[in-house]
Amino acid sequence: MKQLQIIHEAYLNNIDILELTETNFSSQSIKYQKSYLPKEYVYFFKSSTSYKGNKVGLCLKQHIADYIFYYYGNHGRYIYIDL
């Protein structure tokens, strides 16, 4: 739940781009958690099923996310976006 608090704090402080590491979100819990997150962000999460603690996330405000045409992540270690 700490990740959710950080995302809400970023929203309250008008942060446009937020990167999260070691989220420990499983694929199933991400679907559930997104319903509690601010709708003003677009979320990208990548994870690996074989390692614990290596999941990463990227939160972008909608006005920035509109310019993304490709994103990629590898084994929950990194995410990159192409604007």
Secondary structure, 3 states (H helix, E strand, C coil): CHHHHHHHHHHHCCCCEEEEECCCCCHHHHHHHHCCCCCCEEEEEECCCCCCCCCEEEEEEHHHHCCCCEEEEECCCEEEEEC
